[in-house]
Amino acid sequence: MTQPSNFKENILEIWSFLDTKLPKGSHIIVLGVADGRVLYDTLSNKIHPIGIDYNTFYNFLNCNKKSPCHGWMNTDSDIRDATSKRAMELN
């Protein structure tokens, strides 16, 4: 997981870059990182479009280290909670 100090460095670097590329007077909207536990709460018992439930699908992806959402789409509530904690730290 990204450390808050690295996150801040990266964001400031991106903003500096955009300041050189965007037209004068442009605005950037910055939103906080959402609490993604809602993803698991909403999807865990639903069927994924490939025909299996989301838990089975994401357990497969997590096991193969290919999940785009390991922290929140995880059957382990401790991992989901730690991911949400880090998201709040980044905010």
N, C-alpha and C positions, 0 to 999 in steps of 0.2 A: 504494500500500500504506500502511496505517495506520502512522504513526510510533509507536514505543514510548511516548513521552511523551504523545501524544494518547490512546493506548489506555489508559494508566494513568488519565489525567484522566477519560475516559469511564466506566471501570469504577468509579472512586471516586464519580462523580456518580450512577451507577445504584444503587450500594450505599446512598448517602445517601438517595436517593428510596425505595428498598425499606424502609429503616429506618423511614420514616414511614408505610408502608402495611401491612407485615406484622405479624401479631400478635406481641406480646412473647414472647420465647423461641424465635422461629423461627430456623431454620438455613438457610444457603445453601451449596450445594456448588459449588465452583469447580474446573473441570477445565482443564488446559492445552490449548493448540492442538495437535492431532495433526499428524504429518508426513503430509501428504496425497499425497506421491509414491506411496503405496501405491494410490491411486485409479487413477493412470495405469498403473502396473505391472500392476494387476489387470484393468483394463477396456479398455486400448488396442486389443487384438486381438479383442475380443468384439463381438457385434452388438447395437446399441442397439435397443430395442423398435420404433423406427420403421423398422427394416429395413436400416440402413447401419451400418458399423463406427463405434465411438466416436470414433476419430481423425478420420474424415470429418465426423461430426456436430459435434464440438467445434471443428474447424478452421473450419467454417462459422459457428458461434456466435462464435468469437474474431474472425474476419474482420469480422463485423457488430457487434462490440463489445456482444454480448448474452449472453455466457457467464456463468453463475453461478459458474464455477470456472476462470477464465482462467489463474490461476497454476499450478494443478496438472494440469488437463486440457488440456495444451498439448504439442505434439510437440517443442517446443524445450526440451531438458533444462536449458539455462542458466536459463530462466524458472522451471522447476519447482524447480531448486536454490535460486534466489534467493527464491522464495516460501517454501520450507522454512526457509531461513536467517532470514527475517523472522518466521516462526511461532515459531522458537526464541527470537528476541529478545523477542517478546511474552510468552513464558512467563516 
